[in-house]
Amino acid sequence: MKMRKLTTTDAFVLLDLEDGPVHVGTVRSAPKILQSGAEMLARSVTYSFAAFGIEAGGASAGVNAAPEDRAAAVAAFAAEVAGWDGIRLDAGKGVDAADLAELQAADPRPAVLTDAVDGITGAERLTLAGIVAAATAAAGALSGARVAIEGFGPAGLALARAVEAAGGGVTAVATGAGTLLAPDGISADTLAAGWDAHGEGLVKQLEGTQKPGWAIWGAPADIVFTGSKAGALTHEGVPHLGARAVVPTGPVPVTTKAVAAMLRSGVIYVPDFLALAAPLLVGAEAASVDDAPGRITEAVGRHAGHPDGLLLGACAASEDFLRTWRPAPPFGRPLA
């Protein structure tokens, strides 16, 4: 892992494979971005590329700035990094895509990733399609399935609509304000109206049972989608799971101990570096927009029968590929 510090603002860029030809990742901004968290995000992207046979690495950037200084700091960051070769960065938390216009102008990835329809970029649509493909491959058809969405927000609403369109139903959502349990289901339209009116507070306003945030793990669901933050699901939450599968909606959402506990209890965990890979595949021209979800379906199916579980099977395959063009895989797997 190589860190490059900027000279024009308090910021850094982590490159997971150091001298790799291309590095892709996100840039986040907050008063203090921790390097440890940035390392996990970069490692996940590296394993995504390796899982699909692509010679590229992960990157993760942080701009340390107070809210009132953020615009100027991110602008300085974009201006400096625009001159670096092989760095492809997208907006993460605390950064708007428009703030990185100077970087995007020199980005060779297909414009379909950044083109927006109804405020949703191509990359966001691809990510959703990949998540749904991963869930279906791991847990079966969504028709009739009950799902819980941890970290509910605009992306969670899009996921709820996709689940509903596939014949499934949302029976629980969790935000920073708590958990709402609704065993009879909550329609996507109801969730949309609740979000518009109350934001994260919808869990306290919509019909159902209000519970603390941790109660999402015990929700009446077949599949739990999670991704509010790194390490959202720990080993303490696993014993409460009634779901047969846990599927990421954000990077590294589970801890190492949680994965071990799920393996013992028979809960399927889909690696984030498979579920979230669709935009990376299109960006690397390793798949078309139409083909990327199918590539994820195939990868999940290929590793599902590994004796040590889906995650470790996918990790082993990624590491085998990395050894074909690197001296050794980077140290540490993409887990919180």
C-alpha positions as CSV (number, residue, x, y, z in Angstrom):
1,M,0.0,0.0,0.0
2,K,1.5,3.3,-1.1
3,M,0.3,6.7,0.2
4,R,0.8,9.9,-1.8
5,K,0.3,13.1,0.1
6,L,-0.8,16.2,-1.7
7,T,1.1,19.4,-1.6
8,T,-1.8,21.9,-2.2
9,T,-4.2,20.7,0.5
10,D,-4.5,18.3,3.4
11,A,-5.3,15.2,1.5
12,F,-3.9,11.8,0.4
13,V,-4.3,9.1,-2.2
14,L,-3.7,5.4,-1.3
15,L,-2.6,3.1,-4.1
16,D,-3.1,-0.6,-3.1
17,L,-0.7,-2.2,-5.6
18,E,1.9,0.6,-5.5
19,D,3.3,0.4,-9.0
20,G,0.2,-1.1,-10.7
21,P,-0.7,0.3,-14.1
22,V,-4.2,1.7,-13.1
23,H,-5.9,2.4,-9.8
24,V,-9.6,3.0,-9.3
25,G,-11.5,4.1,-6.2
26,T,-13.3,7.0,-4.5
27,V,-12.4,10.2,-2.8
28,R,-14.1,11.2,0.4
29,S,-14.0,14.3,2.5
30,A,-14.5,15.0,6.2
31,P,-12.7,16.8,9.0
32,K,-10.6,13.7,9.4
33,I,-10.4,10.7,7.0
34,L,-8.8,7.7,8.6
35,Q,-6.1,5.9,6.6
36,S,-7.2,2.5,8.0
37,G,-10.7,2.9,6.5
38,A,-9.3,4.1,3.2
39,E,-7.0,1.0,3.0
40,M,-10.1,-1.3,3.3
41,L,-11.9,0.5,0.5
42,A,-8.9,0.3,-1.8
43,R,-8.3,-3.4,-1.0
44,S,-11.9,-4.3,-1.9
45,V,-11.5,-2.7,-5.3
46,T,-8.3,-4.6,-5.9
47,Y,-10.0,-7.9,-5.1
48,S,-12.9,-6.9,-7.4
49,F,-10.5,-6.5,-10.3
50,A,-8.7,-9.7,-9.5
51,A,-11.9,-11.7,-9.2
52,F,-12.6,-10.9,-12.8
53,G,-9.1,-11.3,-14.2
54,I,-8.3,-7.6,-14.6
55,E,-4.8,-6.2,-14.0
56,A,-5.6,-3.1,-12.0
57,G,-5.7,-2.0,-8.3
58,G,-7.8,-0.2,-5.9
59,A,-7.3,3.4,-4.7
60,S,-8.8,5.5,-2.0
61,A,-8.4,9.2,-1.4
62,G,-9.3,11.4,1.5
63,V,-9.6,15.2,1.8
64,N,-9.4,16.4,5.4
65,A,-11.4,19.6,5.6
66,A,-14.0,21.2,7.8
67,P,-17.4,21.7,6.1
68,E,-16.9,25.4,5.5
69,D,-13.5,24.7,3.8
70,R,-14.5,21.6,1.9
71,A,-15.3,23.1,-1.5
72,A,-11.9,24.9,-1.8
73,A,-10.0,21.8,-0.5
74,V,-11.7,19.4,-2.9
75,A,-11.1,21.8,-5.8
76,A,-7.4,21.9,-4.9
77,F,-7.3,18.1,-4.6
78,A,-8.9,17.7,-8.1
79,A,-6.5,20.2,-9.7
80,E,-3.4,18.5,-8.3
81,V,-4.5,14.9,-8.9
82,A,-5.7,15.6,-12.5
83,G,-2.0,15.5,-13.5
84,W,-1.4,12.0,-12.2
85,D,-1.3,9.0,-14.5
86,G,-3.4,6.0,-14.0
87,I,-5.6,7.3,-11.2
88,R,-9.4,7.0,-11.6
89,L,-11.4,8.5,-8.8
90,D,-15.1,8.9,-8.2
91,A,-17.0,11.0,-5.6
92,G,-17.6,9.3,-2.3
93,K,-19.0,10.6,1.0
94,G,-18.6,14.4,1.4
95,V,-17.8,15.0,-2.2
96,D,-20.1,15.9,-5.1
97,A,-19.4,14.5,-8.6
98,A,-19.3,18.1,-9.9
99,D,-16.4,18.9,-7.6
100,L,-14.3,16.4,-9.6
101,A,-15.1,17.7,-13.0
102,E,-11.4,18.4,-13.7
103,L,-10.6,14.8,-12.9
104,Q,-13.4,13.4,-15.0
105,A,-12.4,15.5,-18.0
106,A,-9.2,13.4,-18.2
107,D,-10.8,10.1,-17.2
108,P,-10.8,7.5,-20.1
109,R,-13.6,5.4,-18.7
110,P,-16.9,5.2,-20.7
111,A,-19.2,8.2,-20.3
112,V,-22.1,5.9,-19.5
113,L,-20.8,5.6,-16.0
114,T,-21.3,9.3,-15.2
115,D,-24.2,10.1,-17.5
116,A,-27.3,10.6,-15.2
117,V,-31.0,9.9,-15.9
118,D,-33.4,11.3,-13.3
119,G,-30.5,12.1,-11.1
120,I,-29.1,8.5,-11.1
121,T,-25.8,7.9,-12.8
122,G,-25.0,4.9,-14.9
123,A,-22.5,3.7,-12.3
124,E,-25.3,3.8,-9.7
125,R,-27.7,1.9,-11.9
126,L,-25.0,-0.7,-12.6
127,T,-24.2,-1.1,-9.0
128,L,-27.9,-1.8,-8.2
129,A,-28.1,-4.3,-11.0
130,G,-25.0,-6.1,-9.7
131,I,-26.4,-6.2,-6.2
132,V,-29.7,-7.7,-7.4
133,A,-27.8,-10.2,-9.6
134,A,-25.6,-11.2,-6.6
135,A,-28.6,-11.7,-4.3
136,T,-30.4,-13.8,-6.8
137,A,-27.4,-16.0,-7.5
138,A,-26.8,-16.5,-3.8
139,A,-30.3,-16.8,-2.4
140,G,-32.5,-17.7,-5.3
141,A,-35.2,-15.7,-7.2
142,L,-36.5,-12.6,-5.4
143,S,-40.1,-13.5,-6.2
144,G,-41.8,-14.0,-2.9
145,A,-38.6,-13.1,-0.9
146,R,-38.7,-10.9,2.1
147,V,-35.8,-8.5,2.4
148,A,-34.5,-6.1,5.0
149,I,-32.4,-3.0,4.0
150,E,-29.9,-1.7,6.5
151,G,-28.6,1.8,5.8
152,F,-31.8,2.8,4.0
153,G,-31.6,6.0,1.9
154,P,-32.0,7.0,-1.8
155,A,-30.0,3.9,-2.9
156,G,-32.0,1.7,-0.6
157,L,-35.2,3.1,-2.1
158,A,-34.0,2.1,-5.6
159,L,-33.2,-1.3,-4.2
160,A,-36.7,-1.6,-2.7
161,R,-38.2,-0.8,-6.1
162,A,-36.1,-3.4,-7.8
163,V,-37.1,-6.0,-5.2
164,E,-40.7,-5.1,-5.6
165,A,-40.5,-5.3,-9.4
166,A,-39.0,-8.8,-9.0
167,G,-41.9,-10.0,-6.9
168,G,-40.3,-9.6,-3.5
169,G,-41.2,-7.4,-0.6
170,V,-39.4,-5.2,2.0
171,T,-40.2,-6.2,5.5
172,A,-37.7,-4.0,7.4
173,V,-35.5,-1.0,7.0
174,A,-33.0,0.6,9.2
175,T,-31.5,4.1,9.2
176,G,-29.4,6.1,11.7
177,A,-32.7,6.8,13.6
178,G,-33.5,3.1,14.2
179,T,-35.3,0.1,12.6
180,L,-38.8,-0.3,11.3
181,L,-40.2,-3.9,11.3
182,A,-43.2,-4.5,9.1
183,P,-43.7,-8.3,8.6
184,D,-46.6,-7.7,6.2
185,G,-44.4,-5.6,3.9
186,I,-43.8,-1.9,3.1
187,S,-44.4,-0.8,-0.4
188,A,-41.7,1.1,-2.3
189,D,-44.1,4.0,-2.8
190,T,-44.7,4.2,1.0
191,L,-41.0,4.2,1.6
192,A,-40.5,6.9,-1.0
193,A,-43.1,9.1,0.6
194,G,-41.7,8.5,4.0
195,W,-38.2,9.4,2.9
196,D,-39.4,12.6,1.2
197,A,-41.3,13.7,4.3
198,H,-39.1,12.5,7.2
199,G,-35.7,11.4,5.8
200,E,-34.1,8.9,8.2
201,G,-36.9,9.6,10.7
202,L,-39.3,7.6,8.5
203,V,-38.6,4.5,10.7
204,K,-40.4,6.4,13.5
205,Q,-43.3,7.6,11.3
206,L,-44.4,4.7,9.1
207,E,-46.7,2.0,10.2
208,G,-44.9,-0.9,11.8
209,T,-42.9,-1.7,14.9
210,Q,-40.1,0.7,15.9
211,K,-36.9,-0.9,17.2
212,P,-33.3,0.2,17.8
213,G,-30.9,0.1,14.9
214,W,-29.4,-3.3,15.8
215,A,-32.8,-5.0,15.5
216,I,-32.5,-5.0,11.7
217,W,-30.4,-8.2,12.0
218,G,-33.3,-10.1,13.5
219,A,-35.8,-8.8,11.0
220,P,-38.3,-11.2,9.4
221,A,-36.4,-11.5,6.1
222,D,-34.9,-14.0,3.8
223,I,-32.2,-11.6,2.6
224,V,-30.5,-8.7,4.5
225,F,-28.9,-6.0,2.4
226,T,-26.3,-4.0,4.3
227,G,-23.8,-1.3,3.6
228,S,-24.3,1.8,5.8
229,K,-20.6,1.7,6.8
230,A,-17.6,-0.5,7.1
231,G,-18.1,-3.2,9.7
232,A,-21.9,-2.5,10.1
233,L,-22.5,-6.2,10.8
234,T,-20.3,-7.7,13.6
235,H,-20.2,-11.2,15.1
236,E,-22.6,-9.9,17.8
237,G,-25.3,-9.3,15.2
238,V,-24.9,-12.7,13.5
239,P,-26.8,-14.8,16.1
240,H,-29.9,-12.7,15.5
241,L,-30.0,-13.3,11.8
242,G,-33.0,-15.2,10.5
243,A,-32.1,-14.5,6.9
244,R,-30.4,-17.1,4.7
245,A,-28.2,-14.5,3.0
246,V,-26.4,-11.2,3.6
247,V,-25.7,-9.1,0.6
248,P,-23.6,-5.9,0.6
249,T,-24.8,-2.6,-0.8
250,G,-21.6,-0.8,0.3
251,P,-17.9,-1.8,0.7
252,V,-16.6,-4.0,3.5
253,P,-19.9,-4.0,5.5
254,V,-19.0,-7.0,7.7
255,T,-16.2,-7.9,10.1
256,T,-13.9,-10.9,9.9
257,K,-15.5,-12.4,13.0
258,A,-19.0,-11.9,11.5
259,V,-18.0,-13.9,8.4
260,A,-16.7,-16.7,10.5
261,A,-19.9,-16.7,12.5
262,M,-22.1,-16.7,9.4
263,L,-20.1,-19.6,8.0
264,R,-20.7,-21.6,11.1
265,S,-24.4,-20.8,11.1
266,G,-25.0,-21.5,7.4
267,V,-25.8,-17.9,6.4
268,I,-24.5,-17.1,2.9
269,Y,-22.4,-13.9,2.7
270,V,-21.8,-12.5,-0.8
271,P,-18.4,-10.7,-0.9
272,D,-18.7,-7.0,-1.5
273,F,-16.0,-7.2,-4.1
274,L,-18.3,-9.4,-6.2
275,A,-21.6,-7.7,-5.5
276,L,-20.4,-4.2,-6.2
277,A,-18.1,-4.9,-9.2
278,A,-20.4,-4.0,-12.2
279,P,-19.2,-0.4,-12.7
280,L,-15.6,-1.6,-12.4
281,L,-16.1,-4.2,-15.1
282,V,-17.6,-1.6,-17.5
283,G,-15.0,1.0,-16.6
284,A,-12.2,-1.5,-17.5
285,E,-14.1,-2.6,-20.7
286,A,-14.2,-6.1,-19.3
287,A,-18.0,-6.2,-19.8
288,S,-20.7,-4.2,-21.4
289,V,-23.5,-2.5,-19.4
290,D,-25.8,-5.4,-20.4
291,D,-23.3,-8.1,-19.6
292,A,-21.8,-6.9,-16.3
293,P,-24.6,-8.3,-14.0
294,G,-24.3,-11.6,-15.7
295,R,-20.6,-11.7,-15.0
296,I,-21.4,-11.2,-11.3
297,T,-24.1,-14.0,-11.4
298,E,-21.5,-16.4,-12.9
299,A,-18.8,-15.5,-10.3
300,V,-21.2,-16.0,-7.3
301,G,-22.3,-19.3,-8.7
302,R,-18.8,-20.4,-9.4
303,H,-17.6,-19.8,-5.8
304,A,-20.8,-20.8,-4.0
305,G,-19.7,-24.4,-3.6
306,H,-16.3,-23.7,-2.1
307,P,-15.8,-25.9,1.1
308,D,-14.8,-22.8,3.1
309,G,-17.7,-20.7,1.9
310,L,-18.4,-18.2,-0.9
311,L,-16.2,-15.4,0.5
312,L,-13.1,-17.5,1.0
313,G,-13.5,-19.2,-2.3
314,A,-13.7,-15.8,-4.1
315,C,-10.7,-14.5,-2.1
316,A,-8.6,-17.5,-3.1
317,A,-9.5,-17.0,-6.8
318,S,-8.6,-13.3,-6.6
319,E,-5.3,-14.1,-4.9
320,D,-4.5,-16.8,-7.5
321,F,-4.9,-14.2,-10.3
322,L,-2.9,-11.6,-8.4
323,R,0.0,-14.0,-8.3
324,T,0.0,-14.3,-12.1
325,W,1.2,-10.7,-12.4
326,R,2.4,-9.6,-9.0
327,P,5.1,-11.0,-6.7
328,A,2.4,-11.8,-4.1
329,P,-1.1,-10.6,-3.2
330,P,-1.3,-7.6,-0.9
331,F,-1.4,-8.5,2.8
332,G,-4.9,-8.6,4.3
333,R,-8.2,-9.5,2.9
334,P,-11.0,-6.9,2.3
335,L,-12.9,-7.2,5.6
336,A,-13.6,-4.7,8.4
